[in-house]
Amino acid sequence: MISEQASHYARMFVPKLYTVLRQGYGWNDLHADAIAGLTVAIVALPLAMALAIASGTTPEKGLYTAIVAGFLISAFGGSRVQIGGPTAAFIPVVFVVIQKFGFGGLILCTLLAGLMLIGAGLLRLGTLMKYMPQPVITGFTAGIAVSIFSSQVKDLLGLQMETVPAEFFPRWAAYAQHIASSRPAAVALAVLGLAVIVGLRRWKPNWPGFLIALVICTIVGVGFAMPAETIGSRFGNLPSSLPIFEFPHIPFERTFELLPSSFTIAFLAGVESLLSAVVADGMIGGRHRSNGELVAQGVANVGSALFGGLPATGAIARTATNVRAGARSPVAGMLHAAFLLLFMLLLAPLMHYVPLAALAAVLVVVAWNMSEYQHFRHTLSAPKGDRLVLLLTFFLTVFFDLTVAIEAGIVVAAFVFMFRMAEAVEVSSGVRLLDENGSEENPASGADADQRALLPKGVEVFQINGPLFFGASNRLDNLLDQFFSPPKVFILRMRLVPIVDASGVHALKTLADRCHRRGIVLIVSGLQPQPKRVIADMHLDERDGQLHFAPDYPGALRLAASIVDQSPPP
């Protein structure tokens, strides 16, 4: 039995690559995967550099991430066609970490996030990601999109300023102070890049718009000698060599300070990678291994950090491009990383001339796609609680901090859920004489008064409909206060209570104690298996003359009648 459980547990972490190769992999599969890998690499090349620059570091860091993490995610992941690498979701977090703790702090953050992801996968928490409230995801995603756009204004306008503040309001105040230093050449190149990308998406959607826009803007900028800042003028020449494994200086003494940011990176990586895997499953009709995917994401982030890269996760847009290009297996993702390495080795000298305004235009389009404004607007028509969670997460992401936004969004969403569940729990007078199977014992008696008259004298009945958990346990507090004169026996029907938690059991015990003090015998009827087990485990036992448990409502009525008959006259 134990060996079977261990075998089932181990199967959750078997890479999809192993499964594919075991099923058989031929030349036609390799050919299809090579074309898909090349296509995705062409899309990922400008994105990797743009995302790294927007994160506050050098463009080669984005390429290292796409190469190392992209290879590891495909090689060890639980999704058949997942493409991994740097994504826009990390930009606000990474930018702040680098500003506060330096690049060494980011390395430590990424390492910790990788270990958290590995632990989450081994603890089988991947299946819990699907319970993430959608308003929280929509809110912080839209907030990140606004933050990305806000971070690109400097390069879009060619503003002459040394540093860009991390906070939203100081950032825009700095832009306003330096607006007079805007360069028309940068604005022109940014507009050209946006026009090319938008035009190609409309008329040639299958063409690599980002790369074509960078090439055209670079040719125009060099050909007309436009005075706009380029990758080379800001960062120097890109390295045209393999990523080097190194263990940089890491401020381990600041580990506890970095834990919140590490958790945010791990959370974003887990959510985005599993969302991407779900999208891929829908496109290919497959089924990913969520816990194995989390472990692979953790391994990839550790590997990226040790090669001087950035946090990585599954990229939804690149994964969809991979599928549309005909990918059949994880080999496509591994080849995408190999092609990126080849591009870096061969094209590094040419990347020197790429205008930063063109890269900013790429990220503006990424931010617009990420905002999902239609989904955001649609969620605004949801119930008040969902709107509150959406707007709270959005504004906290934009104006304060992504970590705070996620934590607050989840907490408020949990309270909204608890409130709704508590509202759904109904505690009503059990005057309808129904047996425990739901059939009416006295169908001829339709009026409430007639039904109540059928109860033995001195007996009152209430029924709970819904889960008795901490959000609804207070519903039992005032039951006894509703009687002008206390009954001799009080029946609490719980056939429609599917679950009870510790707070619910405590509320039942409090009700039993109050009944005892007032000389009332409490009978609980129709307990379902889970409430019965929890009540027994928490040692809420029968007490003769105080608390009794009846298997069903008719049995409770018979027990109540016998107790009333045995009671001495007042």
Number of C-alpha atoms within 10 A of each C-alpha: 6 7 8 9 10 10 11 11 13 12 12 18 22 17 24 23 20 12 13 15 13 9 8 8 12 8 8 10 16 17 15 17 27 23 18 24 30 21 22 28 28 19 23 28 21 24 26 25 25 24 29 27 23 24 26 21 20 19 22 24 24 30 31 29 31 34 31 28 35 32 25 24 32 32 22 23 33 30 31 29 32 34 37 33 32 30 26 24 27 24 24 24 20 26 22 19 23 17 15 13 18 15 23 19 24 29 29 25 31 31 24 24 30 31 19 22 31 25 16 20 24 18 10 18 16 21 12 11 15 13 7 12 17 14 27 27 21 23 28 27 24 29 26 25 29 20 22 27 19 18 27 22 19 25 25 26 23 25 21 16 14 7 10 16 17 21 16 17 13 12 18 17 12 15 22 10 12 14 16 10 13 18 19 16 19 26 20 20 30 27 17 20 30 24 14 20 24 17 13 18 15 10 9 12 12 12 14 17 22 28 20 18 26 27 19 17 26 23 15 15 23 15 9 8 10 17 14 23 21 22 22 17 14 11 14 11 16 19 12 16 12 13 20 10 12 10 12 15 11 17 16 12 8 12 15 10 13 21 15 15 24 28 19 21 29 30 18 22 28 30 20 21 26 29 17 25 30 20 17 24 17 11 13 14 9 13 14 21 21 26 28 27 32 34 29 28 37 33 22 33 37 28 22 31 30 21 22 23 30 33 34 36 34 30 26 22 18 23 22 20 19 28 23 14 20 19 27 22 24 29 25 35 33 24 24 33 31 20 21 25 23 17 16 23 15 12 13 17 14 15 20 18 22 24 30 29 32 32 31 28 30 25 25 23 18 20 23 15 13 20 20 15 13 9 12 19 10 10 18 16 10 13 9 11 16 21 18 19 26 27 22 20 30 29 17 20 27 24 14 15 19 26 20 16 25 23 14 17 27 19 13 20 22 14 14 17 16 16 14 14 16 20 13 13 20 16 18 14 15 18 19 23 21 15 16 18 10 9 10 13 12 14 11 9 16 10 10 11 11 14 17 19 11 13 17 16 15 16 20 22 23 17 21 20 16 21 23 29 22 18 19 23 21 15 18 16 13 10 15 18 9 8 10 7 9 17 19 19 27 24 24 25 26 25 23 17 20 15 19 21 17 15 16 24 22 17 21 21 16 14 19 23 17 15 21 15 11 13 15 22 25 27 24 25 23 24 21 16 11 14 22 15 14 17 21 13 10 11 10 16 13 14 12 8 14 17 22 19 20 19 14 18 24 17 16 23 21 13 18 26 18 12 16 19 12 9 10 6 6 3
